[in-house]
Amino acid sequence: MNIGDLVVRKSYGGDVTFRVEGLQSDGAIIKGTEFRLLADSPVDDLIQVPYEPQSAKTRQAHVKAHQTLSRLQQNRMEQAERNREGIVQEWSVQQDPAYFEMPGKVLHLDGDPNYLKKSMNLYEQLRVPAEGQYVHEAAMADTLYRLLPKVRPDIVVITGHDGVLKTRQPYDLYSLGSYKNSQNFVSAIQVARQYERHLDALTIVAGACQSHFEALLRAGANFASSPGRILIHALDPVYVAAKAAFTSVRETVNMNDVLHNTISGSQGVGGVETRGSYRVGLPGLNDLSTLKVNPSAV
């Protein structure tokens, strides 16, 4: 067995596919390929697979991911229609007004380079302005301290891999010491809240599989995983960020969408009432990239 091999765990019935990230004398460090889970495993519990098998859990996640993407795209079409109607009624312009959009800007820190690539592709597909950085979870607080004043995002995503340290018996689900990376996420959130304390001025989406949901919210996250300490899909943080990016500053993010329309559902992601960061402007512009404006300052 080598680093980079795809494996499943015999003791869990091969329900999740992992990639071997490290080998130790007493086992292997493995990371989920579809779910943001970091785990330790005895080598003799691992079965190498030549390709990523389509387990029932993975197939279900793919179906839900497609449904969620379709729902976001439908929301965008409905939003465009509301924009046209609102501009006609409120700003007394022609029936088919030309306007420009300023969705919230995302800064996405990810502890997994493969997930980061998938996330950035999805942001591009959804037309969400985003900058991404591959950063080890332990370095995220320092990275945010450096990047926040430079990027000036409306939304920060802090994610990677996590998991409950079940080798520590007895383990306490309400202790940060029982998690692989929840403390690192908490530290990063605290840095972000020192930069901007107002929850509606900077939306924070944080956490990974089985993360300490309550601790992340107490630290200042708007949305976090995982209320039910379950596995969350790799792209769940992206969907939440996209929802916030295209929700009007005059509205709050639809919590029903967040709780029930993410891939992992209400046991995977939760949060608090939060305003969106999307704005429209007049007149229409041919190229918004020429407009040097920070959306947060408008």
N, C-alpha and C positions, 0 to 999 in steps of 0.2 A: 504493500500500500504506500502511495506517495502523496505528497502535497498536491492539491488540485484534483484528486480523484473524486468522482461522484459516488456517494455511499448512501445506504439507508440503514436504519437501526432494527435489528431483529427483535429486540425487546418491545418495540412499539409497532410491530407488524409492518414495517416499511412504509408508514403513512406519510412521511416527509422526506424529501431528498435533500441531502447536504453536500457541501463541498469541503474536503479536508483542508483546513487552514494551517494546521501545525501538528507535529508528532512529538510525543513525549515518551518517556520510558514506561509510563503506566497507562497511556491512552492517547487519544487524539482530540484536537480541538476542531469542531465542525461548525459550519455556518449554513443556514437554510438557503436554498436557491430560489424559493418562492416566498418564504416567510422569514421575517426578521428575527430569527432565533439563533442564539449563540449557545453552544452546548459542549460539554466534555463527554467522552464516551470511551469505554474500554475498546481496544482494537478488535477483540474477539466478538464484540456485539455488532460490528459493522460488516455489511455486505457490499462489496464494490459492484456498481452497475455501469454498463458501457454507455448509457445515455440516460437522460432524465425520464424516469417512468411516469406515466400519467395515472397517478393514484386517484382514488375517488375524491380526496380532499383537494388535490391540485386541479382536477377537472371542474369541480364545483367553483373553485376560486377563479378559473378562467371564464366560466360562464358569468359569474357575478361581476368580474372586471369589465366584460363586454357590456353588460347591462348598465353598469355605472357610467361608463364612458358615453354610451348612447344617451343616458339621462342628462349628463352634463351638456352634451351637444344640443339636446332638445331645449334645455334651459337657456342656452345662449340664443337660440332662435326666438324663443318667447321674450327674452330680455330685449332683443333688437326691436321687436314689435312694440314693447312697452316704451322703449326709448323714443321711437318715432311719435307715438301717441302723446307721450308726456311733453315733448318739445313743442308739438303743435299746440297743445292746450295751455301750457304754462308760459311759454316764451313767445307765443303769437307769431310763429313763422309759418312758411308755406306747408302744404299738405305732405310733401315728401322732403323733409329737411335733411340737409347734409350736416353731419356732426362727426366728431372724433371721440374715441374711447381712450380712457386711461385706467386700465385694470391695475390692481395692486401689484407691486414688484416683490418677487420672492427671492430670498437668500436661503439656499438649501445646503445644509451641511450633512454629509452622509458618511457613515463609517464603513461603507461597502462600495467599492468602485463600480461593480456590476450594477448594483441597484441605482447608483447615482446616474449611470448612463441611461438606464431605463426611465428614471424619473425625468431627466432633462429632455428625453425624447417625447415624453407625455406632455410636459409643459409646452414644448414647441407645437405639438399637435393641437393642444387646447388654446394656443396663442396667449399663454401667460408669460409675461416678461420675467425671466429668472436667471440667476447666477448660481452655479453649483460648485461645491468644493468637496473633494474627498479628504476627510479628516478623521484620524483615529478618535474614538469616543473620548479618550482621556485628554485630548488636546483641543476639544471643541470650545471650552471656556476661553482659553487664550486666543483661539482663532477668531471668535466672535468679538472679543475686546479690540482686536486689530481691524476687523472687517466692517463692523457696524457703522463707524463714522465715515468710512469710505464708500460703502455700497448704499447706505441709507434706505434699507428696504421697508416695505409696509408689512411684510409677512416673513417670519423666520421659521424654517423647518429644521428641527434638530433630531436626527434619527440615525439609525445604524442597526446594531444588534444588541439584544438583551436576553435575559432569561433568569429564572429563579435558580439559585444555587442549592439544588436539592441534595447535594453531597454534604451540606452542613445540616446535620440533624441535631435537635429539632430546628426547623427553619421557621421564621416569623415573617409572614407576608406583609406585615406593616413595619418591618425594619429595612432600611436601605441596605444594610449589610447582607441581606439575603438575595441581592440582585447583582448581576454581572456588571451592568453599566448604568443603572438608574441614578446612582450618585453622580456620575459624570454628566448625565443629562440635567440633573438638578443644578449643578454648578454652572453649566452653560446658560440655563434659563436665568439664573441669578445675575449673571453678567449682562444678559440682554435687558433685564428689568432695571439694572443700574443705569443703562444707557437710555431707556425709555420706560418709565413706570406706568404710563397710561395704557390700559388693556386695549383701548380702541385705536390708539396711535401706532401700536406695534402688536400685531397678532402673532402669537407663538404657538406652533404645532410641534409637539415633542413626544418622544418615546418610540419603543419598538415592541417586540414580542414580550408579553408578560411583564412589562414595565410597571413600576410603582406609581399607579395612576394618581393617587391622592397626594403623594409627595411632589409630583410634577405640577399639579394644580396649585398646591400651596406655595411652590417656588415662583409661580407667576405665569404658567402656561395657560393659554386660552382653551386649547384642545390637547388631549393627551391620550395615551394608551397605558395600560389596558385595564378597564374597569373589572373585567372578569378574569384577568390574568391569563388570557388566551393568546394564541398565535395571531398576529396581524399580518395581512398581506403586505408585500414589499411596497406596493403603490398606494396604500391607504393614506399616508401622510400627504401625498401629492394631490389626491382627490379633495382632501379637506382644505389644503392651501388654495387649490383652484376655485373651490366654492367661495372662499373668503375673497379671493382676488376679483371675482366677478359678481359679488354682492354689493349693491349700492351703498355708499356712505350714509344714505338716509334710512337704511334698513339694517336689521340684524340678520346674521347668517341663520338660515333655516335649520334649527336643531334637529328637526325630524329627518331632514336629508342627511345630516352628519351621522345621526344615530342609526339610521336604518338603510341608507343607500351606499355607505361605504362597503367594501368587500367583506370586512370582518364583522360588520354590524354593531349593535349597541354594546355588546360585551367586549368589542375590540377598541372602540374609540368613544370618548365622551368629552364634555367641555362645558363652558359657561357662555352665557349670552354675550355676543360680540358683534360690533358693527362691521360691515364690509368696508372695502377700500377701493371700490370701483367708481369712476366718475365719467361723465360725458361733458363735452365742450362744444362750443360753436365759435366760428363757422367751421365747416368741414375742412380738413387739411389733406393735401395730397400725400404728405409724408410726415407722420408724427415724429419720426426719429430726428427731425430737424428742430423740434421744439424742446429746448433745454430747460425742462421744468421738473422739479421733484414733486410727484403727486401728493406727498404728505404735506407739502407746504401750500397747496392750492386752496 
